[in-house]
C-alpha cells in the first residue's frame, strides 16, 4: 500500500516535471512514483558498486543486496566498464603452487 | 596433492577459462556448502553452462564439499558473505591450503588471518609453469579473464609479462636440456 510523504522540490524542477507530465498525458503521482523507483534502484546499484570497488563490500555481499547471482554481477561490471576489485598488489602477493 | 579451498568468484572464472576441470584433476578442490548454493543451485544450472559444469564436478566428487567445522563468525571489523567467509574459515581450519578467491575484500581478510591466497590469473600462470597447459591456452585464458572476468588491464598485462618470462625461461632451459616445450 502506498504511503504519503512530503519532500521539497526546487520550483524550476517541479515546473519542468509538470510541463512534461501534461505534454505526455501522464498521471503526475504515478509518474513521480515510477521515477523515484527507477532512480532509487540505479542509485543503490551505483553506491553498492562504489563500496565494492573500495573493498567495503565483497562480490557476494553486493549480489545479496541487489538480489543478483554472480554471473549477473559480472555482466553488470561489464555494462558499467568496471573491473574486479582485485588490485595489482593482490596479484603480486598471490601464492604459487610450489611456495 | 595440494589443497585449494575456492569461493564462488574463482570457481566461475576457472569455468569461464575452461580450466576448472584440469584444476580439479591436479589439486584437491574443496568448497563449503554455502559456495555450492551460490554457484550450483538448480535455477543457476538451468541458466548458466558454467553452473552446470560446477554442478557436474560436485556430483562426481571432483569438487569436495566440506564444512568449516570451527566458529562460523569472523572477528569484527571483518565481514564477508557466507560463502566467502566459510571458504576462508575452511582454508584456515585445514591448514597448508590455498584460499582461491577473486574478491578484493576476501583477499584483505585472508591477509588478516595470514591464510595464503591465490587469484585466477596466478593459477593460469602456475598451470603453464607446471607444464599442465600450453602457452597458447594460458594466454587465451588471461584474455578471457580480462574480457569476461573483468580483471583490470594492469593485472592482465603483468600476468602476460610473467607468462612470457616463464615461456622464455623454458625455451632457454630447453636449449640446455633439449626438453620439449608445451
Interface residues (C-beta under 8 A of the other chain):
Chain A: X52 X55 X56 X57 X58 X59 X60 X61 X63 X64 X69 X70 X71 X74 X77 X78 X82 X83 X84 X85 X86 X87 X88 X90 X91 X92 X93 X94 X95 X96 X97 X99
Chain B: X2 X7 X8 X9 X12 X27 X38 X39 X44 X47 X48 X50 X51 X79 X80 X81 X82 X83 X84 X98 X102 X103 X104 X105 X106 X107 X108 X111 X116 X117 X118 X119 X121 X122 X126 X129 X130 X148 X149 X150 X151 X152 X153 X154 X155 X158 X159
